Amino acid sequence: MDTQVQNFAVANLRRRPVVVETGGFVAGFDPGTASPYLNYATPLPGAEPTEQDVAALVAAFRERGLMPRLEFAPEAAPGVVPALRAAGFETEAVHEYLVCTPSGLMVPPAAHAPGVEIPETDEEYAALDAALAEAFGGVFAPSAEGAARLRRIQQGGGAVRFVRPPEGGCAGVASCSPPAEDTAELGGVGTRPAHRGRGVAGAVTAAVTAAMFAQGVGSVWLEYSGEGSRRVYERVGYRPRGTRLYLSLPRKQRL
């Protein structure tokens, strides 16, 4: 699964508005934001970069005023980590990833789950982006660009689903990328604090996962941020399959 997830990461970055490929790396950039979570690189499976390859990758970030940063499944490219460490890259995080297959999906009973909808209007996409901003504690601010990215996911072959509370707006949302390499990445699952503990996250996770399986995708994978969210995903049918590594080059190493 590591190689499949890594092949997906490569294909997904190649969808970005600006793509740079150099020395066994693919870097995807979004000129609409400086967020490190939307501007990063990943290696090709089996890549064995040289010192010069890493330097060229760093230069691609420097010329855009961005922090050099990578996300990847290390077991799919074991020669990459030593080369990056030698250049001064440090670990941001190591995340376990979970995988769900069609036979393992467990959809919550409709009688016990909140209703899930597909966004359609600009107002709904803006409400979803605002809900994610609140759910993630202000890591990013709601924006027109964020709402537009959610719309592009839904209209580009991925899936976006949300729960509308009685007072309107958005209680929680989940999105899944368009598929590649017979898999897709589920991300951006967030529930507003006032609506947590009501099955919202499980309902939207199951809905986007089912939407991708309806397209014929063989698996969906995700990363989780804590044991609470892991339990939500496991109840839907996700199971651990590997790890993903996040590396970045500290500012002192980029002067």
C-alpha angles and dihedrals in degrees: 000000000000092000092046092050090048093049087051091051090054093048092046094052090050087065093064120112090249122031128184120188118191137152097348095317132108116205121192121199133188110201090199093071142026092211111138088216090064099036112058145111138239133194127243111253109273094014117159104191124197126221088262091052092054091046090053090050092050090050091055089059096040094055088057095046092245134134112255105245139164138194120191149131101263096203089063092057109024094168093062102069097059091049092050093045090053088056092052101262114155133201117264095176146330113222129189113225127215128209133206125195128195093257092051100048114118113193115201113247110267091233091061101037131075118249116269125213139189113236116240112163132063088243091056093049090049090051090051092051090049091049091053091049090054094042092055093049099249097306085141132014123239111261144167088250092056092051090047091052090055091050091050090053092053095043095041098061101280128102134249121183134173144179117234114211121218092260091054132245119077130313095183142346143196132190135192127200123242108271128263132170089015092296139080136203120239112207144144095060108164138157124195110246093244091059101044122122093035101098095261097129093047092048096051092041092053091045097053091042091052090047091057093047088052086061090056099256113159097216145359123211136192144172123233131214102210146357092269093058091042090059090051091053094044090054087057092051107268118143133188116265109157149323138274124209127215117202131175138175111244117233092247088061092051099056 
